[in-house]
Amino acid sequence: MAPNKRMILKADVNRVYDEKYRRERRARKEKLFARPTRQRKMKNAKWFSVGMGIDLPFCIILLILLTIGTIMMFSASYAFSYYTQGNSYHYLIRQLIFIVLGLAAMTVMSFFNYNKLHKIAPLVLGAAYLALMVVLILPAGDGGVKRWIPLGMFNIQPSEIAKFAVILFFAHWASKYYDKMHIFKYSVIPGLLVFSTIAALLFLEPHYSGIVIIGMLTVLMLYIGGIKTKYLIIGGALLIGLVLILAVTGGLTYAMQRMDGWGQALVYTDEDMWQTTWQTRNSLYAIGSGGLWGLGLGQSRQKYLYLPEPQNDFIFAIVVEELGLIGAAIILLIFALLVWRGITLSLRSKDKFGKLLGIGLTSQIGIQVVLNILVITDWLPNTGISLPFFSYGGSSLIMLLAQMGIVLSISRTANIEKQ
């Protein structure tokens, strides 16, 4: 090879080597200087990203609902509270205590590894059965019903525990036997056993609205768990037949009494029926007088002893009266955003158990909101269904916030990067 050619080849080799060396040195330098920046980003993401920390949008939506609900609960309750307790702040103070306890439970559960619940799901269901049986041996409360276990200033409502236990158990069961949920013995039989036994205990309280909600949650969990649709249709037909038999034989006396006046709140038939529909009728008066923009915050007239216990199941009627149709629609939109965000986070979970559990817990909020609105507008009988984060009550609020903590726990491990 000619000397000039050897020199050119050597120069080319040196140039390639130098370029390779410079690229490697530049890569090491970039890696060295980029590492702290990435670490800072990961540290921030630990708290604010779905993949590393709790979901901030879900928290904001939830806290907005809780704040609005507390304000409206106080607005709806202060007149009734002053008349019955001699203190306008009686229900507000207790509700704030419940909120603090609920937020503490939510914080703890948000750091708790939700997969640990997979192993104890049957134990939680057993605890729900025990609570439902304990309440039956206690003295009856107002109206002859047995729904609460009194613990001083705080009462435990076992049906709230049962709702969570049903969601948890079927999330556990369906994720364990996901490939077999289309088989009768893995879907229909456990569904019937769990629902029928809990429904029987609630029937003895009696607590028919609890039966309806738990029945809907059971159907939802089995459906998303993989049960065949035809099994649900057959089960629904059998359930309707059972209800008709109980109604004819007098087994639903309490329920039939609650259905008296359904759809007749604004129709005068006789004095007894006029008194029976008193609560629903005044709820409709409140909704109608609110109009488009409402009377203004705190300006409700129906809460002044016209609408019985306005801080409980019929609180949304006061919301519509004071904030109008526009304000009520905005609140319902916020509820819808909470449910949508919760389901979205759950679908991003890395395991089937997290998906099923998160969807079930979030859907419970949506189910109760829809049923509550239907009751206060007389589309459903007055069955005592509370409005999440708005209605006064300790066990319901604390349980709901703890359940939202579980959804936040799921959001910590949600695989949002793989969208």
Secondary structure, DSSP 8 states (H G I E B T S, - for coil): --HHHHHHHHHHHHHHHHHHHHHHHHHHHHHHHHHHHHHHHHHHHHHHSTTTS--HHHHHHHHHHHHHHHHHHHHHHHHHHHHHHS-TTHHHHHHHHHHHHHHHHHHHHHHS-TTHHHHHHHHHHHHHHHHHHHHHHS---GGG----EEETTEEE-HHHHHHHHHHHHHHHHHHHTGGGTTSHHHHHHHHHHHHHHHHHHHHHTT-HHHHHHHHHHHHHHHHHHT--HHHHHHHHHHHHHHHHHHHHHTTTHHHHHHHTTTT-TT----HHHHHHTHHHHHHHHHHHHHTTT-S-TT--STTTTTSSSTTSTTHHHHHHHHHHHHHHHHHHHHHHHHHHHHHHHHHT-SSHHHHHHHHHHHHHHHHHHHHHHHHHTTSS-------TTTS--HHHHHHHHHHHHHHHHHHHT--TT--
